[in-house]
Amino acid sequence: MLRNESVQTKIAKKASDYLSNELSAEVSIQAVAIDFSRNIAFSNLLIRDRFGDSMIFASNFNTQLLSWDWNKRMLIFSNSSINKGLVYLGKRKDSSRLNVDFLISYINGPMKEKKEKSKPWNIFFSQAKLSQVNFKYFNENKEKTPPGIIDPQNLSFNNISGVAKELWLIKDSLHFISEKLSTTEKSGLTINSFDAICNIHNKGMDFTELTCQTECSTIGDELHFSYPGYKYLDEFISNTTWKGSLRDTKLCLKELKIFDPFFKHNQETALINTELTGTFDNLRAKNFDARLAQSTIIKGDFRFKGLPRWRNSVQQFRINTLVSTGSDISSIMSGMAMPKTLFDLGNLKYKGNLNGKFLNFKTAGYLTTDAGDVTLNDVKLNIENGLETGTLTGNIATENFKINTLGNFNMFGNFEVEKGVVPYRF
């Protein structure tokens, strides 16, 4: 009689009614099928949060139970699949708790006497296949960003598909090997393939042997994040510490449009190697090495304060090598018009320090150009309001500088300036 699906469904509905009462939240299931090989199939499994909204849903879930041990609190499943699912997590208005906290507390079990925690369940899947799963994270206490800009407080990953191998669920942590995981975020970010060894827990996330391919970029090779706890992830930009390395990472600058539409039509690609530390709004890139445009090379140690608002962020750059040209710089800056003087200087090679904003900074160093060599002392460049009102001021010293290579000074030959104060308006 227990082999009859209608009987199994009735039993499952009794169990879901029991859980609904235990959780003070609706748990429902449309149909269940279990055979004597312990193959299990659920249809339309739904768990609502305590506000009555859908929190976890699976249209079809199939698996096989291989073994279990109630004393050790362990369940072992073989290959499993979820088709058309939804995970909807977040914080309601005026609440600091995640809507899923009550479910996590129930799974972990009640506190025993003498405040001893009960042993959590260990659940293992040899493989879990996902198809058309949506994941949403929301925070009703934060303002939303404009359309097309990624919003850490309101994420929406749609049509998640791929495979999680050797998946362990232990307490509130996940460990698995991701293979060909793909999805699209509402900002327009498209991940075609995410492959990594993944460890996600209440205090951090680790992604090793990482290869992430978007529509145009390829990112590797490992990233680690540490934070105070899941409930603090709404402050990911400021309270989550990064540590990792990028190796042979190919970054298409146009994909940075999810942070600023300035990059929307950028056609350049950067090949990057570096080591990352710090929080996203106070990020350090050590041993940074980037190759981009036709001939641009950038090497050094960089610090960024204020990301993701790159226009207002403050940088501290120690530039060991900067090789570029006027046309390269214009292309890297999404086609921004550059002063003719910059093109007249030909090939540029610079070593020095740079402090300030991207479009308003102070620098000191040594510049080699086709027109001659220039030593810069406290030189300030400000083009925040455009080239028409941009200014360049500071102290320079030249050596064998061929000023007649500059269109505005073609009446002169070679000249030298020692400790000259140069105010210049583009």
Phi, psi and omega in degrees: 000325180292345179281350180284126184297323180295323177293316179298321180296319178297318178297316180297322179292325174297318179295319180293325176296320178297314180295322178302319179291319180295319187270347188057038178205148185290130170235126181219158179210138184275316183207150178223140175224123180228126178254180184284353171271008179065027168285132186236134177226129176246148173235131176054057174279126184225133172234121177265157174277181185282002172261001178087006180264150178300130181244316178224129181216140174223118178294315178220126177231124181231138179201178174224125178277117181272318181198163177208155178216103184293326180293317179276356181053058183226136175234133180241122179243154176270211180300135183227161179212145174234126179240129180058079181236171179214133170234121187232099187240150176165194183241131178281166180304132177065022177238142178257001183255147175288149181293345182264357185304321182297325180288320178297318180297321180292318180296320181290342177090161181286158175288134177279173177300155183064022175059028177273129182285141176286156182288130182285161175286140172251118183240128185236134173240126179297329177199138176233120181258128180251141178215123177055052177255137177250136176237130179230137172237132182227154173218104184286358179267358183240150176285149180273151177277165178297158177303140180090351178252129182295138185238103181301340181270346181216080182265145178216102178260118185253153176052051175288124179222149180150192184232135171247110181265150178051054184275120176249131170246110181233113183057244181250026182240156178233139171225129181196167174253116182274133177228123174052042176283128182229151180190168174228129178269152186299340177288344183111351177296123180244123176255114181278329180200124177239112181238126181188161167271119191246135175227113185237124182213181188293345182244000180173178176224140178230130177231108180246163185049048189273132168222113180242121181246123174260197179298331186225334187258159173227122186242133175204163020230343173203146179219139178230137179233136175233139183212166184293336182164164181307318187292350179259006183292346176292346175251036185306321185296323187254338186245005180253122182272129178265146169207126182179183179221140173252127182235123179050042179280128178258117182242116173278119187297334180295337180283352173284000178299340178290348174256327182202126180297350176307328185269002189306320184253014180292135184252004185270154178232135180250137172258116192238138168228130180191171174242131186250138172214160177103184175268165184298327180271004175208069193258137176248137175241107183263146182052044181289132179219114181231139175238126182204170185055212184282318187212013185282133176231132178231124177226141177159195176240125189236150175225132182241124177243121175111005176296152012271001179282081190295329181296325182261354181290156181249131183249150169232105184248130166253103188266113176278322178212128170225113178242128182195185175220168178299318181293322177297315182297318178298317181292318179298326180270035174058037176081012180302136178296136179243153179297143181304327179307321182296322178287324180296334182287347178073225180286133183245137174222125188226144173222128180167200181243150178222130180225136178129199179277166180299323185250010178204093188218166176243141182218155175215129181173198184237125183244127175251129179227172175293340180270350181138186185253145183224131172260126183254130177234113179052047177276134183242131177240129179226109175233030181300326182258019178101164183291331183301325181247009182291151181227151175228117180227159176146186180255130178229155172227128183250161177217119180055043185274123182273085186293340180288354174283345178270127187307324185280353185230037188285359178274349184259160171260226177281149175206164179229143174234132177244119179055044180276145175263119187243102169269136184212131177248127185296000000 
